[in-house]
Amino acid sequence: MNPLRGMRWPYAVIALLAVAATAFGLLRPHLVPTASSGKQKLSATDRIKQNPPPRLFPDADIAPIGEQAATQRKTADALFSQWKKAHGTTRDDKAFAAWAAQQIPAPPAAAERAAELHQVQQLAKTRTAAGKKAATWLELNGKKDIWKLYLHDQRELLPAQQGVAEKTELKAALKLAKTISDQVAARDKLPAPFVLDPTLRPEKHIKPGAKGPYSYPSRHATRAAAAVTFLSALSPHRAEDYRWMQDEVLYSRLYMAGHVRSDLTAGTLLGDLVGDYELTVGGH
């Protein structure tokens, strides 16, 4: 399977770079070129070209969490219809953030979360060097860059003014997704799996008695869902690729014990709401 399946320019080039790098053993951090000056700011496209993806997780591995996340879509649409009925298409980020935070289900009971933690602990026993490499890349790029790169691909076929507007809208959606997920996480204060069990990520050097970072809902999941909802509405025929990458990002968070399942489904619900909101206020 191609590292970035079904992708068109510039993704085909990136995928080719990834395959070549793997074949020649060049995909190592110390060989990735960096900007000669700390003042130079690279674009998402440039950053991913400099650090192309390794081989990502097989479809069979990511399918279960993908199916669980997909169930949030209809729930989000039904909830957002209530917001739209009351507020129309007017942008009011502050009011929407407060409302969206209230739509996130209460965290699971202690017994359920313990069972979810056990699932993550069992998954951690199956880790491989290749899996860790994939998860590391997805953690780094799944926040913003991969979604910006997808939009860049769409913009290649659009009038410049429209492309700039959609870039601004995606940036707003990603920012709002982070803001609300951080607010909910600070409210519910559920420690990440690797805080509950430091052996899951010993390199994190968690201090005894630490309470954070908090993981409900997942920031990665929220941003990914917001981006996928937004991008899929703009380019429906590419939605399958977007959902595939979303599932890769979600699975990577389980794989490296950043989150448990309910963190990811809650984040997906929130992100879907944010995506619906940005599409609506943007007039799409």
N, C-alpha and C positions, 0 to 999 in steps of 0.2 A: 504494500500500500504506500502510495506517495505520502511524504510527511505532511503536505498540505494538499489534500486531494481535491480534484475538480477546480483548482484555482487557475485563473487566467492571468495574463500579464498584470502586475509584476510577479505574481505568485509562482508561475511556472519557472521563472528564473531562480527564485528563492529555493524552491523545491530541488532544482538541479544542483544548486550550490550545496544544499544539505546532503544530497546523495554523494556528490563528489568529495565533500569534506569527510564524510563517514568512510568512504572507500579508501581514502589516503591517510586517514588518521589525523586529520587536521582540525577537527572540531574540538579545540581546546581553548580555554579562556585566555591563556597567555599569548596565543597567536591571533586573537581577534584584534584588528586594527582599531586604534582609538584616535580621537581628535588630537591634533598636535597642541592645541591650546584649550585650556579649561573653559575659555570664554565661548568657544564654538558650540552651538546647540544643534544637535542632530535631530532630524525628523524621525518619526516612527518608521518610515520606510527605510531610511539609512541605518537605523539601529538594528532592524531585523536583517537587513542585507549583511551587516557586519557580524551578526550572530544568528545565522539561519537555524531553522529547527532541526533537531535530531529526529530519528524515527519516533513517532508518537505512539500512544497506546492503541492496541487492536480494538476494533469496533465491539467485539464481544465483551471486552472488559468495561467499556464505558456505557454500554447500553442500559444496564439497570438504573444507574443514577440519572441517565438521560430521560428514561421513561418517567421516573419520579418527578423530575423537574418539569417535564412536558405537561403534567397534570395541573400545574399552576397557571397555565396560560388561560384556560377558560375561567378559572376563578378570578384571575386578575381582570379579565375583560368585563365580567359581571360586576365586580366591585367598581371598576372605573366608570362604568355607565352611570353609577349613582353620583360620582363626583361630577361628571360632565353634565348631568341633568341639573345639578344645583349650581354649577359655576360656569357652564358654557365653555367657550374656547379662550377665555381670558387667562393670561399668565399671572399666576400668583404663587410663586415658588414657596414662600413662607407658609401660606395656608395649606398648600398641597403637601408639603413636607410633614406638617403636623397631622394631617388627615391620613396620609399614607402610613405613617408610623403606627397609627391606631389600627390599621388593617392587618398587621402582622400578628399571627396567632401567638398566644402565650407560649413560652418555652415548654418543651416536653417535661413531664414529671421526672423525678430523679431516677426512678427505675428504668424508664425508657431511655434516658440519656446514658445511663450506665451500660445498657445493652448496645447502644450505638457506639460507645467508646470501645466495647469489647470487639465489635466488628472492625473498627479501625486498627485495634491491636492485632487482630488476626491477619488483616491485610498487610500490615507492616512486616510480618514474617515472610511475606512472599516477595519483598522488594529485590530488585536486581540493579546492577549498575546502569543498564540501559533505561530502566524505569525511572531511576533517580534523575538521570539526565533529562528525560522527557518532562518529568514533573518540575524540575528546576526551570526549564525553558518556559513552560506554561505559566508557572507562578510569576516569572519576570514579565512576560509579554501579555499575559491574559488580563492584566489590569486595564490597560489602555491601548498599547501599541498595535496589537493584532486587529483591533476593531477600527482603529484609525487607518490601518493599511487596507482593510476591506473597503472602507469608504473611499480611499484614494483610488482604488480600482474602479469603483462606480463613477467617480468624478471624471475619469478619463473620457467618458462618453457624454458628458453634460456640458451645457453652456457654463462659462466660467462663473458668472454671477450666481447661478443656481448651486454650483458646486461649493462655492464659498459659504453660502447660506446653510447648506446641509452640514458642512464641516463645523460651523458654529453651533448648530443644533446638537450634533453628536457630542461635542465637547461639553455642552450644557447638561446633557443627559448623564454623561459619565460623572460630572462634578456633583450633580444633584443626587445620583445614586450613592456616591461615597458619603455625602453629607448625611443623608437619612440613615444609611446603614450604620454609620458611626454613632448617631444619636440613639438608635435602638440598642446597639451593643452596649453603650454606656448605661442605658436604662436597665437592661436585663442582667448584665454582668455575669455572663456564663463563660468560664475559662475555656480556652482552646484545649483540644485533646492533649497536645504536647505539654501543656501546663499541668493537667491532671496526672499525666504519666510522662515525666521527663525522659524516660528511657526511649520514648518514641522519636525524640529529636535531641539527642545529647549535645549536639553542636550548638543548640540554643542557649545552653548554660542557664537554665531556669533556677532562680534562687528558691530555697525551701520557703514555703508559705506564700509564694507569689500568687496573685489573683488574676492578673492579666498577662498577655492580651486576651480580650474577649472575642468570642467567635460567633455569637448568634445575633444577627444573621451574618452570613459570609459576605464580605465586601467584594471579593472576586465574583461570587455568584450574582450579586446585585448588579454590578457593572456589566457583566457578560449578558445577563438577561435584558437589561436596558438597551444595550447595543444591538443585540440580536432582534429584539422587537422593532427597534427603529430601522435598522438596515433591511430587515426582511420586508417591511412595508414599502421601502423605496425600491427594492429590487427583489420581488417575490420569487423569481426563478432561481435565485441564488440562496434562498432560505435554507435549503438542505445543508449546504456547506457551512453556513453560519451556525446552525444548530449542532452540527458535528463538532465544530471547534468549541462551542459552548460546553458540550458534553466532555470534551477533552480537558477543559479547564476545571470543570467540576470534579471529575475523577482524580485529577492531580492533587486536589486539596484533601481528598480522602486518603490518597496514596501516601502522602507525606504528613498526615496527621495534623493538618492545619484546621480541619473541620470534621464534624460528624454529619450524618445525613440530614438531620433537621436544620442545621445551619444553612445547608445548601438549598433546601427547598424553600425555606423562609426567605433567603436572599433572592431566589429566583422569582418568587411572588412579588417581592418589593421591586425588583428590577423590571418586571413586566409592567407594573403600574407606572413606573417612571417612564418607560418607553412609550406607553399609551399617552401619557401626559405630554411628552415632548412632541409626539406626532400631532396631537390635537392642537396645542397652542401654536405649533408651527404651520398649521393649515394643511396638513397632508391628508 
